[in-house]
Amino acid sequence: MIKTIVKIDGMMCGMCEKHVNNAVSRAFVTENITSSHKKGETEIISETAPDETKLREAVEKEGYKVVSVTSEPYEKKKFGLFRKL
């Protein structure tokens, strides 16, 4: 799994977050997408790193500016019900 952080300029509200999430989900197959207008970023969890050019195109088509794109390996957090005491 890969976590991609996209710094985005121009998101002002929850509706902006939804526009960005929808644009990314239309362009790529993802496990999860989370956007924050307060942080000015979108986090994408996917099997492979998205193509940066295609990602920029999808987001900027919605009227937002992509400032940077970074990807790193990601491991799902494991939650256990029982702990060893």
C-alpha angles and dihedrals in degrees: 000000000000129000114209120192115200117192107211131189120208105038107132106165148005091281090057088053090052092050091053093045091050093048092051094045091051091052101041144028106244140173094215140353124196126177131189122192089191092058093034093229146107123212118207123191113196143147092253134019111270118244104265095216093051090045093052090048093051094049098040091049086066091055101261128118121235108219099179143347124208130174132196138168114277132200122196112244113248118222120200128193094205127054129193109244 
